[in-house]
Amino acid sequence: MAVVITDDNFDELVLRSDKLVLLDFWADWCSPCKMVSPVVEELYKDYKDIAVIAKIDAERNPETSKKYGICNIPALLFFKNGEIVDRQIGAAPKSTLVEKLSKQLI
C-alpha cells in the first residue's frame, strides 16, 4: 500500500527523503482519483525499493494542499531532494507516470 502522507509527516517523509517521491493528491469524492488510485498502488509495488510512492488526502490535509497550490485533483507531484521536479495534473495512464518516474531516476 502506498505511503500515507499527512500535513504532520510531510516534511519528514517527502521533503527530507533521499529517494524520489511521487505524491498523489486525492479525495474520496473524486472519480478521476479513483481511476488513478490502482495505478499508484501498482507503482508502489514496482518502485518501492527505489522511490517513495505516496498518497495524501487533499481535503484532510489543507496545509500541504494550499502550500503547493492544489486546485485540481488528482495532482501527482514528483519531488527530488525536497523540490518539485515534475507534475501530472489529472488522470494519466501508468505509462505516463512510469515515463516521468524513469526520467527522474536517471
ZADO-1210 file (C-alpha; in nm, 4 decimals, padded with zeros to 6 digits):
<atoms>
<atom x="00.0000" y="00.0000" z="00.0000" code="MET" pos="1"/>
<atom x="00.1294" y="00.3455" z="-00.0909" code="ALA" pos="2"/>
<atom x="00.2756" y="00.5508" z="00.1936" code="VAL" pos="3"/>
<atom x="00.0159" y="00.7750" z="00.3606" code="VAL" pos="4"/>
<atom x="00.1282" y="01.1369" z="00.3885" code="ILE" pos="5"/>
<atom x="-00.0326" y="01.3959" z="00.6155" code="THR" pos="6"/>
<atom x="00.0360" y="01.7587" z="00.6983" code="ASP" pos="7"/>
<atom x="00.2179" y="01.6304" z="01.0085" code="ASP" pos="8"/>
<atom x="00.4591" y="01.3888" z="00.8379" code="ASN" pos="9"/>
<atom x="00.5008" y="01.5683" z="00.5024" code="PHE" pos="10"/>
<atom x="00.8353" y="01.7352" z="00.5797" code="ASP" pos="11"/>
<atom x="00.9905" y="01.4170" z="00.7161" code="GLU" pos="12"/>
<atom x="00.8646" y="01.1711" z="00.4523" code="LEU" pos="13"/>
<atom x="00.8657" y="01.3913" z="00.1415" code="VAL" pos="14"/>
<atom x="01.0954" y="01.6912" z="00.1755" code="LEU" pos="15"/>
<atom x="01.3685" y="01.5066" z="00.3673" code="ARG" pos="16"/>
<atom x="01.3505" y="01.1850" z="00.1655" code="SER" pos="17"/>
<atom x="01.6724" y="01.0728" z="00.0000" code="ASP" pos="18"/>
<atom x="01.4623" y="00.8989" z="-00.2672" code="LYS" pos="19"/>
<atom x="01.2463" y="01.0322" z="-00.5470" code="LEU" pos="20"/>
<atom x="00.8904" y="01.0858" z="-00.4182" code="VAL" pos="21"/>
<atom x="00.5706" y="01.0570" z="-00.6213" code="LEU" pos="22"/>
<atom x="00.2906" y="01.2159" z="-00.4183" code="LEU" pos="23"/>
<atom x="-00.0715" y="01.1697" z="-00.5261" code="ASP" pos="24"/>
<atom x="-00.3127" y="01.4385" z="-00.4002" code="PHE" pos="25"/>
<atom x="-00.6629" y="01.2847" z="-00.3974" code="TRP" pos="26"/>
<atom x="-01.0091" y="01.2972" z="-00.2319" code="ALA" pos="27"/>
<atom x="-01.2821" y="01.0392" z="-00.1638" code="ASP" pos="28"/>
<atom x="-01.5400" y="01.2080" z="-00.3885" code="TRP" pos="29"/>
<atom x="-01.3078" y="01.2438" z="-00.6910" code="CYS" pos="30"/>
<atom x="-01.3860" y="00.9980" z="-00.9734" code="SER" pos="31"/>
<atom x="-01.0601" y="01.0566" z="-01.1651" code="PRO" pos="32"/>
<atom x="-00.8747" y="00.9986" z="-00.8354" code="CYS" pos="33"/>
<atom x="-01.0400" y="00.6585" z="-00.8105" code="LYS" pos="34"/>
<atom x="-00.9136" y="00.5787" z="-01.1602" code="MET" pos="35"/>
<atom x="-00.5566" y="00.6761" z="-01.0691" code="VAL" pos="36"/>
<atom x="-00.5508" y="00.5029" z="-00.7296" code="SER" pos="37"/>
<atom x="-00.4918" y="00.1461" z="-00.8593" code="PRO" pos="38"/>
<atom x="-00.2127" y="00.2766" z="-01.0833" code="VAL" pos="39"/>
<atom x="-00.0454" y="00.4434" z="-00.7845" code="VAL" pos="40"/>
<atom x="-00.0702" y="00.1155" z="-00.5920" code="GLU" pos="41"/>
<atom x="00.0914" y="-00.0708" z="-00.8837" code="GLU" pos="42"/>
<atom x="00.3700" y="00.1869" z="-00.8953" code="LEU" pos="43"/>
<atom x="00.4236" y="00.1384" z="-00.5227" code="TYR" pos="44"/>
<atom x="00.4783" y="-00.2336" z="-00.5784" code="LYS" pos="45"/>
<atom x="00.7058" y="-00.1718" z="-00.8780" code="ASP" pos="46"/>
<atom x="00.9182" y="00.1103" z="-00.7301" code="TYR" pos="47"/>
<atom x="00.9048" y="00.0691" z="-00.3504" code="LYS" pos="48"/>
<atom x="01.2755" y="-00.0123" z="-00.3296" code="ASP" pos="49"/>
<atom x="01.3948" y="00.2906" z="-00.5260" code="ILE" pos="50"/>
<atom x="01.1271" y="00.5590" z="-00.4788" code="ALA" pos="51"/>
<atom x="00.8624" y="00.6676" z="-00.2306" code="VAL" pos="52"/>
<atom x="00.5162" y="00.6280" z="-00.3812" code="ILE" pos="53"/>
<atom x="00.2699" y="00.8090" z="-00.1575" code="ALA" pos="54"/>
<atom x="-00.0816" y="00.9496" z="-00.1296" code="LYS" pos="55"/>
<atom x="-00.2211" y="01.2500" z="00.0550" code="ILE" pos="56"/>
<atom x="-00.5896" y="01.3272" z="00.1052" code="ASP" pos="57"/>
<atom x="-00.6092" y="01.6841" z="-00.0247" code="ALA" pos="58"/>
<atom x="-00.9136" y="01.7763" z="00.1846" code="GLU" pos="59"/>
<atom x="-00.7919" y="01.6313" z="00.5138" code="ARG" pos="60"/>
<atom x="-00.4501" y="01.7922" z="00.4732" code="ASN" pos="61"/>
<atom x="-00.5257" y="02.1504" z="00.3706" code="PRO" pos="62"/>
<atom x="-00.1904" y="02.2930" z="00.4799" code="GLU" pos="63"/>
<atom x="00.0097" y="02.0883" z="00.2285" code="THR" pos="64"/>
<atom x="-00.2546" y="02.1266" z="-00.0430" code="SER" pos="65"/>
<atom x="-00.2509" y="02.5046" z="-00.0017" code="LYS" pos="66"/>
<atom x="00.1298" y="02.5208" z="00.0115" code="LYS" pos="67"/>
<atom x="00.1522" y="02.3551" z="-00.3312" code="TYR" pos="68"/>
<atom x="-00.1488" y="02.5314" z="-00.4859" code="GLY" pos="69"/>
<atom x="-00.3511" y="02.2153" z="-00.5367" code="ILE" pos="70"/>
<atom x="-00.6750" y="02.3284" z="-00.7008" code="CYS" pos="71"/>
<atom x="-00.7420" y="02.0281" z="-00.9249" code="ASN" pos="72"/>
<atom x="-00.7148" y="01.6624" z="-00.8344" code="ILE" pos="73"/>
<atom x="-00.5769" y="01.4165" z="-00.8897" code="PRO" pos="74"/>
<atom x="-00.2497" y="01.6029" z="-00.8808" code="ALA" pos="75"/>
<atom x="00.0668" y="01.3957" z="-00.8808" code="LEU" pos="76"/>
<atom x="00.3814" y="01.5809" z="-00.7785" code="LEU" pos="77"/>
<atom x="00.7318" y="01.4411" z="-00.8157" code="PHE" pos="78"/>
<atom x="00.9822" y="01.5554" z="-00.5509" code="PHE" pos="79"/>
<atom x="01.3578" y="01.5120" z="-00.5630" code="LYS" pos="80"/>
<atom x="01.5781" y="01.6482" z="-00.2850" code="ASN" pos="81"/>
<atom x="01.2779" y="01.8341" z="-00.1435" code="GLY" pos="82"/>
<atom x="01.1970" y="02.0155" z="-00.4683" code="GLU" pos="83"/>
<atom x="00.9199" y="01.9591" z="-00.7229" code="ILE" pos="84"/>
<atom x="01.0808" y="01.8275" z="-01.0410" code="VAL" pos="85"/>
<atom x="00.7689" y="01.7266" z="-01.2346" code="ASP" pos="86"/>
<atom x="00.3924" y="01.7063" z="-01.2043" code="ARG" pos="87"/>
<atom x="00.0886" y="01.5445" z="-01.3593" code="GLN" pos="88"/>
<atom x="-00.2468" y="01.7158" z="-01.3139" code="ILE" pos="89"/>
<atom x="-00.5456" y="01.4947" z="-01.3877" code="GLY" pos="90"/>
<atom x="-00.5720" y="01.1237" z="-01.4513" code="ALA" pos="91"/>
<atom x="-00.2965" y="00.9676" z="-01.6595" code="ALA" pos="92"/>
<atom x="-00.2154" y="00.6157" z="-01.7735" code="PRO" pos="93"/>
<atom x="00.0501" y="00.4132" z="-01.5945" code="LYS" pos="94"/>
<atom x="00.2846" y="00.4514" z="-01.8922" code="SER" pos="95"/>
<atom x="00.2902" y="00.8306" z="-01.8489" code="THR" pos="96"/>
<atom x="00.3728" y="00.8058" z="-01.4799" code="LEU" pos="97"/>
<atom x="00.6389" y="00.5389" z="-01.5416" code="VAL" pos="98"/>
<atom x="00.7985" y="00.7661" z="-01.8014" code="GLU" pos="99"/>
<atom x="00.8049" y="01.0565" z="-01.5563" code="LYS" pos="100"/>
<atom x="00.9469" y="00.8379" z="-01.2772" code="LEU" pos="101"/>
<atom x="01.2116" y="00.6877" z="-01.5051" code="SER" pos="102"/>
<atom x="01.3205" y="01.0318" z="-01.6241" code="LYS" pos="103"/>
<atom x="01.3851" y="01.1429" z="-01.2652" code="GLN" pos="104"/>
<atom x="01.5561" y="00.8205" z="-01.1570" code="LEU" pos="105"/>
<atom x="01.8368" y="00.8579" z="-01.4123" code="ILE" pos="106"/>
</atoms>
